[in-house]
Amino acid sequence: MQRTTFSASLLIVLTSVGLGACSATAEDSSSAGAGAPSGPTGSGGSGGGVLLTGGTSSGSGGSTGEVCTSGQTRSCFPWDASKEGQGACQAGTQSCEGSGELGTWGACLGAVGPEDEICDDGIDQDCDGADASCGAGGAAGAGGSGGGGGGCVPTPEKCGNGIDEDCDGVDQPCSDEVCQSINLFGDCLTVSCPANAPYPKSCNVFFSPGDERGCVASTPTSSVVYFQAGDQCNVGLVTGTLCCSKTPQAPLTQQSCPINKPQPIHATSKSECPAIKK
């Protein structure tokens, strides 16, 4: 009888303990793990979750779709991280988008990534730490090799700036000449070189058909060039180009100023051209 009474008492105690363990109050359940995100096991505070906060976050990531806190921003660079801040490459900004407390990272805006290198322009477009120098045949000199990374990309040449844009190994020197079109109705007419290039250097003219003679008269020290076809004025047409220089030049000849006539004349004054018929 005593053994039976002891067993019943023990059963009552164990049942009470079990019920107590399962009857946590609402206050207990709400305060357990409060403020901590659930981890992989679903229990608060210890599952390896990351607590997101507002404000600004830094870093070179650029992934979209990651969970974030609304209003949060961060630096982004969706290319090779080693190129960020090198040459033309620069990071952009990514903002947390969405309504409510949580959102996802949007697009990376304002970032500049590596591009094909343009040699000798003073800009490191491929962000390898050097502006490639142009070499003969389009290969890069110092700062890159033609076989890859930093190769020369030919662009139109700009004369006299110390840069070989067309990758031919030479910076093209600027010519001091200024050229202008000739379009004269009739002949026995003159064209003057401009004040910034007052000396005749070369020309290429076309006299309308007719008389077999064509005459160009000029002197190296005068800016005026005289054109006459045959021995009649106010007829025909003279077209072409006259180029002038900033420095005195040799007299115009058939080589420097070809005339499309069987009898070309290059004179130092118009009095040496065929006599004009009245």
Disulfide bonds with the S-S distance in Angstrom:
Cys68-Cys96 2.05
Cys76-Cys108 1.97
Cys89-Cys127 1.89
Cys119-Cys134 1.69
Cys119-Cys152 2.40
Cys152-Cys167 1.83
Cys159-Cys174 1.95
Cys179-Cys243 1.95
Cys188-Cys233 1.84
Cys193-Cys244 1.97
Cys203-Cys257 1.51
Cys215-Cys273 1.91
